[in-house]
């Protein structure tokens, strides 16, 4: 989907300002780690008596969103005993537009070439290097293959993947990268205009069906209360 390069702190500079007084210019004292508030709060205390059911699984995927479905399907494909849980009735599923990828088969079919180093440098530039460039590299190196996998699966459900609105690339003030892919019910129709809910529903149904065909299990209306880890940090419950 949309890739956030990172949060940028911008400091405004003004010319001709009077110098700050000594008191104004002294930096604030950094607070220690022990004084920082715990934004997660206290972990809930859950005993075996609180559990309605105990399920064994090798891989637990939390959340039936885009990354959740892709991760669950990949794990089930590889033969892992996989459980997908979702707190809602259906989850958010997969977007019908703005699925970003570099080097997909669809881009190659349309002659779209994206310089991987250039797009990574562009992302880092806009983030003032305050970004995890290794995550950007993973997206650049693997997103094309992921969208190809998705395209093959979704076409079996009678849907199609097309390149997005910025094709062909336009000359703009800011670099516009032709990375967008969208899912449509008919070719040469904008997937995000009219009928998007119906298309997204069919997309989610196709992914869930495939996941279950691969041996995966799902449990909706199931909230993740807490993860239990052993002394090595491995999640065991």
N, C-alpha and C positions, 0 to 999 in steps of 0.2 A: 504494500500500500504506500501511503505517503511516508517518506523517510525524513525524520526530524534530525537535522545535522547537529543540533545541540543548542543550548541556551547561551545567549551572548549578553554579557553585561556591558552596556555602553556608557561611557563617561563623557558628559558634555564639556567642551572647552570654550571659554569665552575670552576674547582679547580685551586688554585694558582693565581687567578686574583688579581691585585693590588687594594687596597681599593679606592673607589671613593672619589673624593674631596667633600667638604661640598656642593659646588654649584651643583655638579653632583648628589648628593644623595638626595637633597631636592625634595619632591614630587611636581608635577605640581599642580597649584591651580585649584580646581574643578570649572567648570563653572556653573553658576546658571541656573535654569530651564528657566528663562526668556531670557537667551542668546542663548539657544539651537535653531538651525534652525528648521523650520517647514517643514519636508520632504514631507508632503502631499500637501503643498502649500495652497492657498486659495480655499475654496469651491466654485464651480460655482454658479452663481446667476441665478435661473430659475424661471420664472413666469408662471402663468396659460396660458398666451398667447403663451408661447414657446411650449406648449404641443400639440401634434397631437391627442392624445387619453388619456382618463382617465379610468383606470381599478381599480376596487375594488377587494381586495384579503385579506385573513386572514394571509396567510404565503407566503412570497416572498423568493425564493431560487435563489441566484445569481451564475451562472456558471454551465454549464452542464458537469462537470467532475465527477470523481468517487464519492466523498462525496456529490456533488450536486445532482446527480441522486438518491443516497441512501436516502438522506434527503428528497427530493421531493416525492419519492415514499412512504416513511414512513408517511409523513404528509398527503398525499392524502389517504393512507390506513386508517388513523385514522379519516377520514371524514372532514379534514380541507380544506377550499377553498384555493388551492395552485396554485401559478404561478411560473413557472421556466423560467428565462430569461438567455440568453447566447449571448455574443457579437459577436461570430463567426457564421458561417453557420451551424455548427454541434456540436461544443464543443469537448472536449478531450475524453469524454466517460469514459469507465472503462478499466483499464489495462488487457491484456490477460495473464499476469504473475505477480509474486511477490505480490500477495494479501495476506498479513500477517494476520494470525488468530491463536488464542489459544483455544483449546477445541471444534473444529468443529466436526460434525458428521463423516466427511471423515477421520479425524485424529483418531477418536475412532474406526472406522472400520478397520484401519490399525494398531491398537495397539500403536499409538503415544501418549505418555503421557508427558506433559510439566508441570513442577512444577512452578506454577504461582509466588510464592514468589521468587524463584530462578531467573527467567527471569527478573523480575522487579529489583532485586538487581543487576543483570548483567548490565542492561541498565544504572542504576544509577552509577555503578562503572565506566563504560566507559565514562560517562559524568562528572565524578568527582563530582557527586551530583548537577551539574548545570542543572537540568532538572525539569520539572513539573511532579513529580511522580504520581500525581493524574490523569493526562492524560494517563500515561502509565497504571495505574490501570484500567481506563475505557476501554482501548483497550484490556487488558488481560481478563477482566470480560465479555465483550460484543462482541468481534470480532468473536468468534465462532458462536454465534447466527446469526450475520449479514451475515456471509459467508453461513450458512445453508439456510437462506432466499434467498440469491442470487443463490445458487446452485439449489434450487427447481425451481426458476423462469427461470433460463437459460436453464435447461433441457427441459422445455416446448417448448423452441425455437430450440431444436435439438442439443444443445451444451452440453459439459460436463466439470466438474471441476475435476482436478487431483491434487495430491500433487506434489510439485515442485522437482527440481533437487537434493536437499539435502535429499532425501529419498532413502534408510534409512540413518539416521544421520551418518556422517563420523567422525573419529577421526582427529581433526585439531588442529593447534597451538592455535587458538582462538575458543571459543565455537560457534558452528554453530547450530542455533535453527531451527528445522524442522517446520517452521511456514508458508512456502510459499504455495500458491494455485494458479493454473493457469487454464485458460479456453481453451479448445481444441475442434476441430470439430469432432475428433474421439478419442476414448480412446487409451491410451498407445502411444500417439504422442506428441512431445514437442510443446506446443502452441506458443512459442516465435520464432520458426524457420519455416520460410516459411508460407505464408498465414495469417500472423498475422493481417494485415490490414483488410482482409476479415472477419476474426473471430471477430475482434473488432467492425467492422461495424454491424455485426449481433447482437453482444452483446448490442450495443447502441440502435439499432432498437427495440430489445426485451424490454429493460428498458423503452424506451420512449413510446412504445405501452402500456405496463402495467400501466405506470403512467397516461396516458390518459384514459385508461379503468377505473381507480380509480377515474376519474373525474378531474384530474389535467389539467392545461393549460400551454402551452409553447409558448415562443416568442423568436425566434432566430434572429440574426443580431440586437440585442437589447442591447445597452451599458448602464450600470449603471452609470449615471452621478453623482448623489449625493443622500444621504439619508437625509430626513427631520425628525428631532426629536422634540418631545414636551419638556416641561420644566422638565418632569420626566425622560427623556432619552429614551422614547418609540419611535420607528420609526413609523411615521405616513404617510410617503410619500417618 
